Amino acid sequence: MKKLIRTVALLIITVVAAVIVMIPHSAVAANGAEISQDSLTALQRLYDTVPKAKMLGEKAKAIMVFPSILKAGLIIGGQGGNGVLIENGKIVGHYNISAASYGLQAGVQEFGYAMFLMTDEARKYIDKSDGWEVGVGPNIVVVDEGAAKSLTTTTAKDDVYAFIFSQKGMMAGIGIQGSKITKINPK
């Protein structure tokens, strides 16, 4: 039993150490200018690789971009990153996304996340809620490569379309997860 406890403790320490070493610069950026620049660069990279994302961006009321979200876990996990809200091509706010999860999971992964807010209601929800809990509020559709191919401005009828991009690392497993998005005021 003691050997099992030591092995689990060693695994947890190893995962935590790996996370600390692998934290990307943009995920820990406290400077608003850095968060803004990283977010705009990530959005352009998404547009360059997924033309349907650019089509949605042209029709969206607002776009929320998180250029670098770091996710790590070993049974208990967490993720977090900073990003921006863009309206009419201008950054109107800085936000943080964070989540905790529990379940069969192990690994470390970094990825970008962009949400295209297609309706006035989805955009207003960000301002009137004290932090946006993903899964509560506007209907969100996660767009994968197959769905993106068939997406057009006439078939795009949902409140929010989300793209996950620039994935690095490996995260395996299943779990229960809830993300929360809150407004921040970086320096």
Summary of the structure (lengths in Angstrom):
residues: 187
radius of gyration: 17.4
end to end distance: 48.5
largest distance: 60.7
contacts: 574
relative contact order: 0.20
helix: 35%
strand: 44%
